Amino acid sequence: MTVPHTESNGPLIARPALTLPALRQAVATVAPSRLPEFFEDIQKAFIRAGEEDSVVPIRMFYRQWGVIVEIERHPQTARRLHAAEAAMESNDADVRARAVHEAGEIVRAAHREVAGG
């Protein structure tokens, strides 16, 4: 018998290291439907790194996907973000404004966590 996950159980997985293997495994676990996007983004990052002769695009890739995983590893937070994203399509300007604010708060908090607090 499987016990369903609840937010009180904590995050689905531990925060992964910002490395390709750790992030790939984390995405496969918490957001498997996003793996094609993950692989496309890493290819673009490596191409850009080569073009610019810089590791910055790769570091930015790690940070971007670290934030995505940080959000998705907390099911309640991920649901809030997805609801805010859907509300951004509303015809009501107030609903859209609240949704933008909510999404911004979630993403900023995830960035802070990934950056170390």
DSSP file (Angstrom, degrees, kcal/mol; ACC not computed):
  #  RESIDUE AA STRUCTURE BP1 BP2  ACC     N-H-->O    O-->H-N    N-H-->O    O-->H-N    TCO  KAPPA ALPHA  PHI   PSI    X-CA   Y-CA   Z-CA
    1    1 A M              0   0    0      0, 0.0     2,-0.4     0, 0.0     0, 0.0   0.000 360.0 360.0 360.0 132.8    0.0    0.0    0.0
    2    2 A T        -     0   0    0      0, 0.0     0, 0.0     0, 0.0     0, 0.0  -0.815 360.0-139.2 -98.5 132.9    1.4    3.4   -1.0
    3    3 A V        -     0   0    0     -2,-0.4     0, 0.0     1,-0.0     0, 0.0  -0.807  26.8-120.6 -89.8 124.4    0.8    6.4    1.3
    4    4 A P        -     0   0    0      0, 0.0     2,-0.3     0, 0.0    -1,-0.0  -0.311  29.0-109.3 -64.9 147.2    0.0    9.5   -0.6
    5    5 A H        -     0   0    0      3,-0.0     2,-0.3     2,-0.0     7,-0.1  -0.565  35.3-172.9 -76.1 136.3    2.3   12.4   -0.2
    6    6 A T    >   -     0   0    0     -2,-0.3     3,-2.5     5,-0.1     4,-0.2  -0.927  37.4-113.0-123.5 155.8    1.1   15.4    1.7
    7    7 A E  G >  S+     0   0    0     -2,-0.3     3,-2.0     1,-0.3    -1,-0.1   0.800 115.9  66.3 -58.4 -28.5    2.9   18.8    2.1
    8    8 A S  G 3  S+     0   0    0      1,-0.3    -1,-0.3    -3,-0.0    -3,-0.0   0.720  89.7  66.1 -66.9 -17.4    3.3   18.0    5.7
    9    9 A N  G <  S-     0   0    0     -3,-2.5    -1,-0.3     1,-0.3    -2,-0.2   0.553 111.1-125.6 -74.8  -7.1    5.6   15.2    4.7
   10   10 A G    <   -     0   0    0     -3,-2.0    -1,-0.3    -4,-0.2    -4,-0.0  -0.450  55.1 -14.5  89.9-169.2    8.0   17.8    3.3
   11   11 A P        -     0   0    0      0, 0.0    63,-0.2     0, 0.0    62,-0.1  -0.237  62.2-120.1 -66.9 157.0    9.4   18.1   -0.1
   12   12 A L  S    S+     0   0    0     61,-3.3     2,-0.3     1,-0.1    62,-0.1   0.867  94.6   7.1 -63.7 -37.4    9.1   15.1   -2.5
   13   13 A I  S    S-     0   0    0     60,-0.3    -1,-0.1     3,-0.0     2,-0.1  -0.915  88.8 -91.8-139.3 163.1   12.9   14.9   -2.8
   14   14 A A        -     0   0    0     -2,-0.3    -2,-0.0     1,-0.1    59,-0.0  -0.404  58.5 -86.1 -70.0 155.8   15.9   16.5   -1.3
   15   15 A R        -     0   0    0     -2,-0.1    -1,-0.1     1,-0.1     2,-0.1  -0.498  53.5-132.0 -63.6 124.8   17.2   19.7   -3.0
   16   16 A P        -     0   0    0      0, 0.0     2,-0.1     0, 0.0    -1,-0.1  -0.369  18.1-101.0 -79.4 158.9   19.6   18.4   -5.7
   17   17 A A        -     0   0    0      1,-0.1     2,-1.9    -2,-0.1     6,-0.1  -0.393  40.4-106.1 -66.3 155.0   23.1   19.6   -6.3
   18   18 A L  S    S+     0   0    0      4,-0.1     2,-0.3    96,-0.1    44,-0.1  -0.464  82.0 116.3 -87.1  66.8   23.3   22.0   -9.3
   19   19 A T  S  > S-     0   0    0     -2,-1.9     4,-2.8     1,-0.1     5,-0.3  -0.902  77.0-111.8-128.0 158.2   24.9   19.4  -11.5
   20   20 A L  H  > S+     0   0    0     -2,-0.3     4,-2.6     1,-0.2     5,-0.2   0.936 115.1  45.1 -59.1 -49.8   23.7   17.8  -14.7
   21   21 A P  H  > S+     0   0    0      0, 0.0     4,-2.2     0, 0.0    -1,-0.2   0.927 116.3  46.0 -62.4 -42.3   23.2   14.3  -13.3
   22   22 A A  H  > S+     0   0    0      2,-0.2     4,-2.2     1,-0.2    -2,-0.2   0.918 116.0  44.6 -67.1 -43.0   21.5   15.5  -10.1
   23   23 A L  H  X S+     0   0    0     -4,-2.8     4,-3.0     2,-0.2     5,-0.3   0.901 111.2  53.8 -68.9 -39.5   19.2   17.9  -11.9
   24   24 A R  H  X S+     0   0    0     -4,-2.6     4,-2.3    -5,-0.3    -2,-0.2   0.932 112.0  45.2 -59.0 -45.6   18.4   15.4  -14.6
   25   25 A Q  H  X S+     0   0    0     -4,-2.2     4,-1.5    -5,-0.2    -1,-0.2   0.900 113.1  50.5 -65.0 -40.8   17.3   12.9  -11.9
   26   26 A A  H  X S+     0   0    0     -4,-2.2     4,-3.0     2,-0.2     5,-0.4   0.925 111.6  46.8 -64.2 -44.7   15.4   15.5  -10.0
   27   27 A V  H  X S+     0   0    0     -4,-3.0     4,-2.4     1,-0.2     7,-0.3   0.918 110.3  53.7 -63.2 -42.4   13.5   16.6  -13.1
   28   28 A A  H  < S+     0   0    0     -4,-2.3    -1,-0.2    -5,-0.3    -2,-0.2   0.817 115.8  41.2 -60.4 -29.8   12.8   13.0  -14.0
   29   29 A T  H  < S+     0   0    0     -4,-1.5    -2,-0.2    -3,-0.2    -1,-0.2   0.921 127.7  24.5 -84.6 -48.3   11.3   12.5  -10.5
   30   30 A V  H  < S+     0   0    0     -4,-3.0    -3,-0.2     1,-0.2    -2,-0.2   0.689 139.1  14.9 -97.9 -19.4    9.3   15.7   -9.9
   31   31 A A    ><  +     0   0    0     -4,-2.4     3,-2.5    -5,-0.4     4,-0.2  -0.324  64.1 162.7-150.7  60.1    8.5   16.9  -13.4
   32   32 A P  G >  S+     0   0    0      0, 0.0     3,-1.7     0, 0.0    -4,-0.1   0.791  73.9  65.0 -57.9 -29.5    9.1   14.1  -15.9
   33   33 A S  G 3  S+     0   0    0      1,-0.3     4,-0.2     2,-0.1    -5,-0.1   0.684  97.6  58.1 -66.2 -14.9    7.0   15.7  -18.6
   34   34 A R  G <> S+     0   0    0     -3,-2.5     4,-2.4    -7,-0.3    -1,-0.3   0.417  74.4  99.2 -95.3   1.6    9.6   18.5  -18.7
   35   35 A L  H <> S+     0   0    0     -3,-1.7     4,-2.7     1,-0.2     5,-0.2   0.894  79.8  53.7 -57.4 -42.6   12.6   16.3  -19.5
   36   36 A P  H  > S+     0   0    0      0, 0.0     4,-2.3     0, 0.0    -1,-0.2   0.923 110.9  47.0 -58.5 -41.1   12.5   17.2  -23.3
   37   37 A E  H  > S+     0   0    0     -4,-0.2     4,-2.7     2,-0.2    -2,-0.2   0.903 110.5  53.5 -63.1 -41.9   12.6   20.9  -22.4
   38   38 A F  H  X S+     0   0    0     -4,-2.4     4,-2.2     1,-0.2    -1,-0.2   0.938 111.0  45.1 -57.6 -49.6   15.4   20.2  -19.9
   39   39 A F  H  X S+     0   0    0     -4,-2.7     4,-2.0     1,-0.2    -1,-0.2   0.880 113.0  50.6 -66.3 -38.1   17.5   18.4  -22.6
   40   40 A E  H  X S+     0   0    0     -4,-2.3     4,-2.2    -5,-0.2    -1,-0.2   0.925 111.0  49.5 -63.8 -43.4   16.8   21.1  -25.2
   41   41 A D  H  X S+     0   0    0     -4,-2.7     4,-2.4     1,-0.2    -2,-0.2   0.885 109.3  50.5 -64.2 -39.5   17.8   23.8  -22.7
   42   42 A I  H  X S+     0   0    0     -4,-2.2     4,-2.4     2,-0.2    -1,-0.2   0.898 109.7  51.2 -68.8 -37.1   21.1   22.1  -21.8
   43   43 A Q  H  X S+     0   0    0     -4,-2.0     4,-2.4     1,-0.2    -2,-0.2   0.938 111.6  47.2 -61.8 -45.1   22.0   21.7  -25.5
   44   44 A K  H  X S+     0   0    0     -4,-2.2     4,-2.8     1,-0.2     5,-0.2   0.901 111.0  52.6 -61.7 -40.6   21.3   25.4  -26.0
   45   45 A A  H  X S+     0   0    0     -4,-2.4     4,-2.5     1,-0.2    13,-0.2   0.917 110.8  46.3 -63.5 -43.3   23.4   26.3  -23.0
   46   46 A F  H  X S+     0   0    0     -4,-2.4     4,-2.1     2,-0.2    -1,-0.2   0.896 113.2  49.0 -68.2 -39.1   26.4   24.3  -24.2
   47   47 A I  H  X S+     0   0    0     -4,-2.4     4,-2.5     2,-0.2    -2,-0.2   0.950 113.8  46.2 -62.4 -48.0   26.2   25.7  -27.7
   48   48 A R  H  X S+     0   0    0     -4,-2.8     4,-2.6     1,-0.2     5,-0.2   0.895 109.8  54.6 -62.5 -39.8   26.0   29.3  -26.3
   49   49 A A  H  X>S+     0   0    0     -4,-2.5     5,-1.9    -5,-0.2     4,-1.1   0.908 110.4  46.8 -59.8 -42.0   28.8   28.5  -23.9
   50   50 A G  H  <5S+     0   0    0     -4,-2.1    -2,-0.2     2,-0.2    -1,-0.2   0.911 112.6  48.8 -66.0 -42.3   31.0   27.5  -26.8
   51   51 A E  H  <5S+     0   0    0     -4,-2.5    -2,-0.2     1,-0.2    -1,-0.2   0.872 120.7  36.4 -64.3 -37.3   30.0   30.5  -28.9
   52   52 A E  H  <5S-     0   0    0     -4,-2.6    -1,-0.2     2,-0.2    -2,-0.2   0.521 100.9-130.8 -93.1  -7.1   30.7   32.9  -26.0
   53   53 A D  T  <5S+     0   0    0     -4,-1.1     2,-0.3     1,-0.2    -3,-0.2   0.952  71.0 116.3  51.1  52.0   33.7   30.9  -24.7
   54   54 A S      < -     0   0    0     -5,-1.9     4,-0.2    -6,-0.1    -1,-0.2  -0.995  67.7-145.2-149.7 146.4   32.1   31.2  -21.3
   55   55 A V  S  > S+     0   0    0     -2,-0.3     4,-2.4     1,-0.2     3,-0.5   0.490  80.9  96.1 -88.5  -4.3   30.7   28.9  -18.6
   56   56 A V  H  > S+     0   0    0      1,-0.2     4,-2.8     2,-0.2     5,-0.2   0.897  78.9  53.2 -56.7 -45.4   28.0   31.5  -17.7
   57   57 A P  H  > S+     0   0    0      0, 0.0     4,-1.9     0, 0.0    -1,-0.2   0.878 110.8  48.2 -59.7 -33.9   25.3   30.0  -19.9
   58   58 A I  H  > S+     0   0    0     -3,-0.5     4,-2.4    -4,-0.2    -2,-0.2   0.921 111.6  48.6 -71.3 -42.9   25.8   26.6  -18.3
   59   59 A R  H  X S+     0   0    0     -4,-2.4     4,-2.3     1,-0.2    -1,-0.2   0.895 110.9  51.4 -62.0 -38.7   25.7   28.1  -14.8
   60   60 A M  H  X S+     0   0    0     -4,-2.8     4,-2.9    -5,-0.2    -1,-0.2   0.885 107.8  52.8 -65.4 -38.0   22.5   29.9  -15.8
   61   61 A F  H  X S+     0   0    0     -4,-1.9     4,-2.7    -5,-0.2     5,-0.3   0.946 109.6  48.6 -59.4 -48.7   21.0   26.7  -17.0
   62   62 A Y  H  X S+     0   0    0     -4,-2.4     4,-2.1     1,-0.2    -2,-0.2   0.912 113.6  46.6 -59.1 -43.2   21.8   25.0  -13.6
   63   63 A R  H  X S+     0   0    0     -4,-2.3     4,-2.1     2,-0.2    -1,-0.2   0.936 112.0  50.5 -65.2 -46.0   20.3   27.9  -11.7
   64   64 A Q  H  X S+     0   0    0     -4,-2.9     4,-2.0     1,-0.2    -2,-0.2   0.936 116.0  40.7 -58.2 -48.8   17.1   28.0  -13.9
   65   65 A W  H  X S+     0   0    0     -4,-2.7     4,-2.4     1,-0.2    -1,-0.2   0.784 109.7  59.4 -75.5 -25.9   16.5   24.3  -13.5
   66   66 A G  H  X S+     0   0    0     -4,-2.1     4,-2.4    -5,-0.3    -1,-0.2   0.898 107.6  47.3 -62.2 -40.3   17.4   24.4   -9.9
   67   67 A V  H  X S+     0   0    0     -4,-2.1     4,-2.1     2,-0.2    -2,-0.2   0.919 110.6  51.1 -67.2 -44.3   14.6   26.9   -9.4
   68   68 A I  H  X S+     0   0    0     -4,-2.0     4,-2.7     1,-0.2    -2,-0.2   0.938 113.6  44.6 -58.7 -46.5   12.2   24.7  -11.4
   69   69 A V  H  X S+     0   0    0     -4,-2.4     4,-2.5     1,-0.2    -1,-0.2   0.903 108.4  58.0 -65.3 -40.3   13.0   21.7   -9.3
   70   70 A E  H  < S+     0   0    0     -4,-2.4     4,-0.3     1,-0.2    -1,-0.2   0.899 112.8  40.4 -56.9 -40.7   12.8   23.8   -6.1
   71   71 A I  H >< S+     0   0    0     -4,-2.1     3,-1.4     1,-0.2     7,-0.5   0.946 116.7  47.8 -71.5 -48.9    9.2   24.7   -7.0
   72   72 A E  H 3< S+     0   0    0     -4,-2.7    -2,-0.2     1,-0.3    -1,-0.2   0.730 100.0  65.5 -69.7 -22.7    8.2   21.3   -8.2
   73   73 A R  T 3< S+     0   0    0     -4,-2.5   -61,-3.3     1,-0.2   -60,-0.3   0.627  96.9  62.3 -76.4  -9.3    9.6   19.3   -5.3
   74   74 A H  S <> S-     0   0    0     -3,-1.4     4,-2.6    -4,-0.3     3,-0.4  -0.892  75.5-163.2-111.7  96.2    7.0   21.1   -3.1
   75   75 A P  H  > S+     0   0    0      0, 0.0     4,-2.5     0, 0.0     5,-0.2   0.838  87.0  50.2 -53.0 -40.5    3.6   19.9   -4.5
   76   76 A Q  H  > S+     0   0    0      2,-0.2     4,-2.2     1,-0.2     5,-0.1   0.916 112.5  47.1 -66.8 -40.8    1.6   22.6   -2.8
   77   77 A T  H  > S+     0   0    0     -3,-0.4     4,-2.5     2,-0.2    -1,-0.2   0.920 111.7  51.0 -64.7 -43.7    3.9   25.4   -4.1
   78   78 A A  H  X S+     0   0    0     -4,-2.6     4,-2.7    -7,-0.5    -2,-0.2   0.908 109.5  50.6 -61.1 -41.9    3.8   23.8   -7.6
   79   79 A R  H  X S+     0   0    0     -4,-2.5     4,-2.3    -5,-0.2    -1,-0.2   0.909 110.0  50.3 -62.3 -41.8    0.0   23.8   -7.6
   80   80 A R  H  X S+     0   0    0     -4,-2.2     4,-2.3     2,-0.2    -2,-0.2   0.920 112.1  47.2 -62.0 -43.4   -0.1   27.5   -6.5
   81   81 A L  H  X S+     0   0    0     -4,-2.5     4,-2.7     2,-0.2    -2,-0.2   0.932 112.5  48.5 -65.0 -45.2    2.3   28.4   -9.3
   82   82 A H  H  X S+     0   0    0     -4,-2.7     4,-2.0     1,-0.2    -1,-0.2   0.871 111.6  50.3 -64.7 -35.9    0.4   26.5  -11.9
   83   83 A A  H  X S+     0   0    0     -4,-2.3     4,-2.3    -5,-0.2    -1,-0.2   0.902 111.0  49.1 -66.7 -40.6   -2.9   28.0  -10.7
   84   84 A A  H  X S+     0   0    0     -4,-2.3     4,-1.3     2,-0.2    -2,-0.2   0.911 109.4  52.3 -64.5 -41.6   -1.3   31.5  -11.0
   85   85 A E  H  < S+     0   0    0     -4,-2.7     3,-0.3     1,-0.2     4,-0.2   0.909 111.1  47.2 -60.5 -41.6   -0.1   30.7  -14.5
   86   86 A A  H >< S+     0   0    0     -4,-2.0     3,-1.6     1,-0.2    -1,-0.2   0.893 108.1  55.5 -66.4 -39.2   -3.6   29.7  -15.5
   87   87 A A  H >< S+     0   0    0     -4,-2.3     3,-1.9     1,-0.3    -1,-0.2   0.731  91.0  73.5 -67.6 -21.2   -5.1   32.8  -13.9
   88   88 A M  T 3< S+     0   0    0     -4,-1.3    -1,-0.3    -3,-0.3    -2,-0.2   0.671  89.6  61.3 -66.0 -14.2   -2.8   35.0  -16.0
   89   89 A E  T <  S+     0   0    0     -3,-1.6    -1,-0.3    -4,-0.2    -2,-0.2   0.452  81.0 121.0 -88.1  -1.7   -5.0   34.1  -18.9
   90   90 A S    <   -     0   0    0     -3,-1.9     6,-0.1     1,-0.1    -3,-0.0  -0.217  65.7-138.0 -63.2 150.4   -8.0   35.7  -17.2
   91   91 A N  S    S+     0   0    0      4,-0.0     2,-0.6     5,-0.0    -1,-0.1   0.619  83.6  92.4 -78.6 -14.5   -9.9   38.6  -18.9
   92   92 A D     >  -     0   0    0      1,-0.2     4,-2.3     2,-0.0     5,-0.2  -0.729  67.8-153.8 -86.9 117.9  -10.1   40.3  -15.5
   93   93 A A  H  > S+     0   0    0     -2,-0.6     4,-2.4     1,-0.2    -1,-0.2   0.845  94.6  53.4 -61.4 -35.5   -7.1   42.7  -15.1
   94   94 A D  H  > S+     0   0    0      2,-0.2     4,-2.4     1,-0.2    -1,-0.2   0.906 108.7  48.9 -67.1 -41.0   -7.2   42.4  -11.3
   95   95 A V  H  > S+     0   0    0      2,-0.2     4,-2.3     1,-0.2    -2,-0.2   0.927 112.4  48.7 -62.9 -45.0   -7.1   38.6  -11.4
   96   96 A R  H  X S+     0   0    0     -4,-2.3     4,-2.6     2,-0.2    -2,-0.2   0.917 110.6  50.7 -61.2 -43.5   -4.1   38.8  -13.8
   97   97 A A  H  X S+     0   0    0     -4,-2.4     4,-2.2     1,-0.2    -2,-0.2   0.918 111.5  47.2 -62.8 -44.2   -2.3   41.2  -11.5
   98   98 A R  H  X S+     0   0    0     -4,-2.4     4,-2.7     1,-0.2    -1,-0.2   0.893 112.2  51.4 -63.1 -38.7   -2.8   39.0   -8.5
   99   99 A A  H  X S+     0   0    0     -4,-2.3     4,-2.8     2,-0.2     5,-0.2   0.909 109.3  49.1 -65.9 -42.3   -1.6   36.0  -10.5
  100  100 A V  H  X S+     0   0    0     -4,-2.6     4,-2.4     2,-0.2    -1,-0.2   0.914 112.7  48.5 -62.6 -42.4    1.5   37.8  -11.6
  101  101 A H  H  X S+     0   0    0     -4,-2.2     4,-2.4    -5,-0.2    -2,-0.2   0.936 112.8  47.4 -62.9 -46.7    2.2   38.9   -8.0
  102  102 A E  H  X S+     0   0    0     -4,-2.7     4,-2.2     2,-0.2    -2,-0.2   0.933 113.5  47.3 -61.4 -47.8    1.7   35.3   -6.7
  103  103 A A  H  X S+     0   0    0     -4,-2.8     4,-2.6     1,-0.2     5,-0.2   0.910 111.5  52.0 -61.7 -42.0    3.9   33.7   -9.4
  104  104 A G  H  X S+     0   0    0     -4,-2.4     4,-2.7    -5,-0.2     5,-0.2   0.910 108.8  49.8 -61.1 -43.2    6.6   36.3   -8.8
  105  105 A E  H  X S+     0   0    0     -4,-2.4     4,-2.2     2,-0.2    -1,-0.2   0.910 112.0  48.2 -61.5 -43.1    6.6   35.6   -5.1
  106  106 A I  H  X S+     0   0    0     -4,-2.2     4,-2.1     2,-0.2    -2,-0.2   0.937 114.3  44.9 -64.5 -47.0    6.9   31.9   -5.7
  107  107 A V  H  X S+     0   0    0     -4,-2.6     4,-2.5     2,-0.2    -2,-0.2   0.906 112.7  50.8 -66.9 -41.8    9.7   32.2   -8.2
  108  108 A R  H  X S+     0   0    0     -4,-2.7     4,-2.3    -5,-0.2    -1,-0.2   0.913 110.2  50.2 -62.1 -41.6   11.6   34.7   -6.1
  109  109 A A  H  X S+     0   0    0     -4,-2.2     4,-2.1    -5,-0.2    -1,-0.2   0.903 111.0  49.1 -63.5 -40.4   11.4   32.4   -3.0
  110  110 A A  H  X S+     0   0    0     -4,-2.1     4,-2.6     2,-0.2     5,-0.2   0.907 109.2  52.5 -65.3 -41.1   12.7   29.5   -5.1
  111  111 A H  H  X S+     0   0    0     -4,-2.5     4,-2.3     1,-0.2    -2,-0.2   0.920 109.0  50.4 -59.2 -43.5   15.6   31.6   -6.4
  112  112 A R  H  <>S+     0   0    0     -4,-2.3     5,-3.2     1,-0.2     4,-0.4   0.918 110.9  48.6 -61.9 -42.7   16.5   32.5   -2.8
  113  113 A E  H ><5S+     0   0    0     -4,-2.1     3,-1.1     4,-0.2    -2,-0.2   0.922 112.6  47.0 -63.0 -44.8   16.5   28.9   -1.7
  114  114 A V  H 3<5S+     0   0    0     -4,-2.6    -1,-0.2     1,-0.3    -2,-0.2   0.855 109.3  55.1 -67.0 -33.9   18.6   27.8   -4.7
  115  115 A A  T 3<5S-     0   0    0     -4,-2.3    -1,-0.3    -5,-0.2    -2,-0.2   0.531 130.5 -92.9 -77.8  -4.7   21.0   30.6   -4.0
  116  116 A G  T < 5       0   0    0     -3,-1.1    -3,-0.2    -4,-0.4    -2,-0.1   0.698 360.0 360.0 103.1  22.2   21.5   29.4   -0.5
  117  117 A G      <       0   0    0     -5,-3.2    -4,-0.2    -6,-0.2    -5,-0.1   0.435 360.0 360.0 111.2 360.0   18.9   31.4    1.5
